[in-house]
Amino acid sequence: MNALELLTEDHEKVAELFSQLEDSESESARLNLFGKIKTELETHTHIEETLFYPMLEDYEELQDLITQAYEEHKQVKTLLREIEQLARGSVLLDAKLNVLQENVEHHVEEEEGELFPQVEDIIEEEELENLGNEMMTAKQEFQKAYKATSGRK
């Protein structure tokens, strides 16, 4: 699978989870969905930061976008930690979930609207396919390890 297609599928999956989150009414349901969103985002950022971005760092014309993407990941990771540490019944839950969603949506817009088209122009299709396969394997390994350490099924 092409690396850009894999990342776009991840973006769509997280967008769907956020949509479900908006429709959920109970705190319990929102926290359950947050857990799924957190898993997806941590997996996604892992494969981007360990495989995708490092490959792109060799291209001068992508440097600013890659640097910005790393910073956006830091913000998302901070929000994930903050939300996870909130006490049940916290009045901050919905506000922080909204900020998380806004940050993720902004990041996706920049990747799909600016970065991905440039990557398609610069990198050969075969190389994107190879990278996509490598990312898929890394994603599966990360998810397996994540489930083992978090106790999730």
C-alpha positions as CSV (number, residue, x, y, z in Angstrom):
1,M,0.0,0.0,0.0
2,N,1.2,3.5,-0.8
3,A,2.5,5.4,2.2
4,L,0.2,8.4,1.5
5,E,-2.8,6.2,1.2
6,L,-2.1,4.5,4.5
7,L,-1.7,7.8,6.3
8,T,-4.9,9.1,4.7
9,E,-6.8,6.0,5.8
10,D,-5.5,6.7,9.4
11,H,-6.8,10.3,9.1
12,E,-10.2,9.1,8.0
13,K,-10.4,6.6,10.8
14,V,-9.6,9.2,13.4
15,A,-12.1,11.7,11.8
16,E,-14.8,9.0,12.1
17,L,-13.9,8.5,15.8
18,F,-14.2,12.2,16.4
19,S,-17.5,12.2,14.7
20,Q,-18.7,9.5,17.0
21,L,-17.3,11.5,19.9
22,E,-19.4,14.5,18.9
23,D,-22.5,12.3,18.9
24,S,-21.9,10.6,22.2
25,E,-23.8,11.9,25.2
26,S,-22.3,10.1,28.2
27,E,-19.0,10.8,29.7
28,S,-18.3,7.0,29.7
29,A,-18.9,6.8,26.0
30,R,-16.7,9.9,25.4
31,L,-13.9,8.4,27.5
32,N,-14.2,5.1,25.6
33,L,-13.9,6.8,22.3
34,F,-11.0,8.9,23.6
35,G,-9.2,5.7,24.3
36,K,-9.7,4.6,20.7
37,I,-8.6,8.0,19.4
38,K,-5.5,7.9,21.6
39,T,-4.5,4.5,20.4
40,E,-4.9,5.5,16.7
41,L,-3.1,8.8,17.2
42,E,-0.2,7.3,19.0
43,T,0.2,4.6,16.4
44,H,-0.1,7.1,13.6
45,T,2.5,9.5,15.1
46,H,4.8,6.6,15.7
47,I,5.0,5.5,12.1
48,E,5.2,9.1,10.8
49,E,8.0,10.0,13.2
50,T,10.0,6.8,12.8
51,L,9.6,6.2,9.1
52,F,7.8,8.8,7.1
53,Y,9.2,12.1,8.3
54,P,12.8,10.8,8.5
55,M,12.7,9.8,4.9
56,L,11.4,13.3,3.9
57,E,14.0,15.2,5.9
58,D,16.4,14.6,3.0
59,Y,14.4,17.0,0.9
60,E,15.2,20.7,1.5
61,E,11.8,21.9,0.1
62,L,10.0,19.8,2.7
63,Q,12.0,20.9,5.8
64,D,9.6,23.6,7.0
65,L,6.5,21.3,6.7
66,I,8.3,18.5,8.5
67,T,9.5,20.7,11.3
68,Q,5.9,22.0,11.7
69,A,4.5,18.5,11.7
70,Y,6.8,17.4,14.5
71,E,5.7,20.4,16.6
72,E,2.0,19.6,15.9
73,H,2.7,16.1,17.1
74,K,4.1,17.4,20.3
75,Q,1.0,19.5,20.9
76,V,-1.3,16.5,20.3
77,K,0.8,14.2,22.6
78,T,0.6,16.8,25.3
79,L,-3.2,17.0,25.0
80,L,-3.5,13.2,25.0
81,R,-1.6,13.1,28.3
82,E,-3.6,15.9,29.8
83,I,-6.9,14.3,28.8
84,E,-5.9,11.0,30.1
85,Q,-5.0,12.5,33.5
86,L,-8.3,14.3,34.0
87,A,-10.5,13.1,36.8
88,R,-13.8,11.6,35.9
89,G,-16.4,14.4,35.9
90,S,-13.9,17.1,35.0
91,V,-15.4,20.2,33.4
92,L,-12.3,20.3,31.2
93,L,-13.0,17.1,29.4
94,D,-15.1,18.4,26.6
95,A,-13.0,21.5,26.1
96,K,-9.8,19.5,25.9
97,L,-11.3,17.0,23.5
98,N,-12.5,19.9,21.3
99,V,-9.0,21.4,21.3
100,L,-7.5,17.9,20.5
101,Q,-9.9,17.5,17.6
102,E,-9.1,21.0,16.2
103,N,-5.4,20.3,16.4
104,V,-5.7,17.0,14.6
105,E,-7.9,18.4,11.9
106,H,-5.5,21.3,11.3
107,H,-2.6,18.8,11.1
108,V,-4.5,16.6,8.6
109,E,-5.4,19.6,6.5
110,E,-1.7,20.6,6.2
111,E,-0.5,17.1,5.5
112,E,-3.1,16.2,2.9
113,G,-3.3,19.7,1.4
114,E,0.4,20.7,1.4
115,L,2.8,17.9,2.3
116,F,1.3,14.9,0.5
117,P,1.0,16.7,-3.0
118,Q,4.7,17.7,-2.7
119,V,5.7,14.2,-1.7
120,E,3.9,12.8,-4.7
121,D,5.8,15.1,-7.0
122,I,9.2,14.3,-5.4
123,I,9.1,10.6,-4.6
124,E,8.6,7.8,-7.0
125,E,5.5,5.6,-6.7
126,E,7.5,2.5,-6.1
127,E,9.3,4.1,-3.2
128,L,6.0,5.2,-1.7
129,E,4.7,1.6,-2.1
130,N,7.8,0.2,-0.3
131,L,7.5,2.8,2.4
132,G,3.8,2.1,2.8
133,N,4.5,-1.6,3.3
134,E,7.2,-0.9,5.8
135,M,4.9,1.5,7.6
136,M,2.1,-1.1,7.7
137,T,4.4,-3.6,9.3
138,A,5.6,-1.1,11.8
139,K,2.1,-0.1,12.6
140,Q,1.0,-3.7,13.3
141,E,4.1,-4.2,15.5
142,F,3.4,-1.0,17.4
143,Q,-0.3,-1.8,17.9
144,K,0.6,-5.3,19.2
145,A,3.2,-3.9,21.7
146,Y,0.8,-1.1,22.7
147,K,-2.0,-3.5,23.5
148,A,0.4,-5.7,25.5
149,T,1.6,-2.8,27.6
150,S,-1.7,-1.1,28.0
151,G,-3.7,-4.2,28.7
152,R,-6.2,-3.4,25.9
153,K,-7.6,-6.1,23.7
